[in-house]
């Protein structure tokens, strides 16, 4: 079970625990603005905001669990939803 917390003053702070019994090799991943991303099926994205988050990195490609870009847009990976879809619920 993951726990999330937010704190808002004139700025906004957030955090979340990643409560697993084992590690996926996650680490802090920082992606600079316009870092070239080569997608699986040949497409390439070279225009994007900088990002920071927790990710498992495979072949120099970060698979983010949680991340936020330089404009404040945040994403979270929902493992419960993914597990439910995997199990057919």
N, C-alpha and C positions, 0 to 999 in steps of 0.2 A: 504494500500500500504506500503510495506517495503522499507527501504532505506539502501543500503549497501555502505560502504566506506573501502578502503584499503590504506595502507601507507607502502612503502617499502624503507628501507635504507639497512644497512647490515642485518637487521632483517625484518620480515614481520608482519604487524599488520592488523587486519581486525575487522570490527564490522558491526552490522546490527540492525536496529530497528524492533520491533515486534509491528506493528501498528494495534491493534485490539481495538474494542470499549469495550471489556470486557476481563477478564482474564480467562485463562484455569487452573489457579493454577500453572503456570510455576515457576520454581526456578532454581538456579544454581545447577547443579548436577556434582559431581566429582566421577569418577569411578576409583579406584586404578587398577594398572596393575594386571592382572590375577584374578580379582574379579570373582567368579563363576557366570556365567549367565545361568540360567535354562530357556530354550526356551519352548514355548507353547506345542510342540509335543514331549517332552521327551528328546531332545538333550541338551547337556550341553557344554558350551564353557568355558574352564578354562585357555586358553592361549591367551591373547590379551594385547594390549598396554593400558596405562592409558588414560583416556578421561576427558575432562571438557566441559561443554556446558549448554545450557538452555533446560530444560526438564519438562514434566509433569510426576510425579512419581506415578505409580499405583502398589500397593502391592510390594514395594521395587524394582520395575523395572522401570528404567528411559526411558521414551519415548522422545527422543531428538528431538528438533526442529532444533537446530544448535549445532555442537560439533566439537572439534578438538582433535586428539590424540597426544601423546607425540612425535611422529615423524613428526607432522605437517600436516597429512592428515585431511582434513576438510569436513564436510557434512552439507548441508542446506536442510531443508524441504521446498518444493515448494507447498505452499497452493493453488496457482492459478492453477497449474497443477492438483493437487488432486481434486479441485472443478470442473475443466473442465471434468475430467474423471467421477466424480460423476454425473454431469449433462448430460453426454453423448455427449459432444462436441468433 
